[in-house]
């Protein structure tokens, strides 16, 4: 075989060194890419986690507010005495409308778990008497008391004497007053806790 | 065979470096973005708690009006006199004292007030720090053809952390002559 033909065959079979990349170049490129991509993946993962937790917390807060609204409109007398067996929970969620119940066992209640996406929200509620109705026959200090200054003018003080303090009257409330507490556990570090006060408006 | 000079040497590295710089830029933006979002967890919770505190203040204000309406009407009568310009200095003084006393019960910052006692119970329930109060408590009348309607206008505020929310309600009331 002539030498020129051998060279031609060799050139056809061997890839050109000029056309491609060297192994060292590829390895260096991969190494640099890895250094750059790994923190990026970590940051993306962290960012996704923060966004997810934020969304879950927001949803838990909205659910909590919705449950508080349900408790604010429930029959007061039955609610404070723990005599409500259950309350309907109709909540609009991003996944559609949710129809569940808030089942009471005395002053504690648990709601039907709400599942939105992959997260399960467990609702709990507590109705607690924080002020007791005043009892004339057996007065106590655990009633809510309002005070006001009598509009009647105080007696004119004699010359040189210090003016008397304005007369203050108090009114002790004859109603049990309650605190509504709602807890929504969504698997986060700490469940959402919301509490508000509800007064008896039946009078 | 003549060897040509390799003009593409280092192109891959250059391309990779450009990609790396782009990725690092993206990472930097994301890191700062994530940091700025971290505080919003607390903000959301505080916003909801503020709303609950403002609701508590609203309940308290309505309840006080329901159990002590005549005490409020005394204030209202003096206020009407003042608005008509028929109130003397003593009446204006009495109005200021009565109104201050009426509103004092609604402010959770007033130690010993009903609002402060409620705040303590709410704080105890949630482990948070709430505060609330009533900004405005007034009777407004609307006169139209053949009728006059009276409304109780109550504006309350609630705060938790650095967040503050305001609630306003207009409740129709009937004032007997």
Interface residues (C-beta under 8 A of the other chain):
Chain A: X7 X11 X17 X18 X21 X25 X26 X28 X29 X32 X33 X35 X36 X37 X39 X40 X43 X44 X46 X47 X50 X51 X53 X54 X57 X58 X61 X64 X65 X68 X72 X126 X128 X130 X131 X144 X145 X146 X147 X148 X149 X151 X153 X166 X168 X171 X173 X175 X177 X179 X181 X192 X193 X194 X195 X196 X197 X198 X199 X200 X201 X203
Chain B: X1 X4 X6 X8 X10 X12 X13 X15 X16 X17 X19 X20 X23 X24 X26 X27 X30 X31 X33 X34 X37 X38 X40 X41 X44 X45 X47 X48 X49 X51 X52 X53 X55 X56 X59 X60 X62 X63 X64 X66 X67 X68 X71 X74 X78 X90 X94 X97 X98 X101 X102 X104 X105 X114 X117 X118 X121 X122 X125 X126 X127 X128
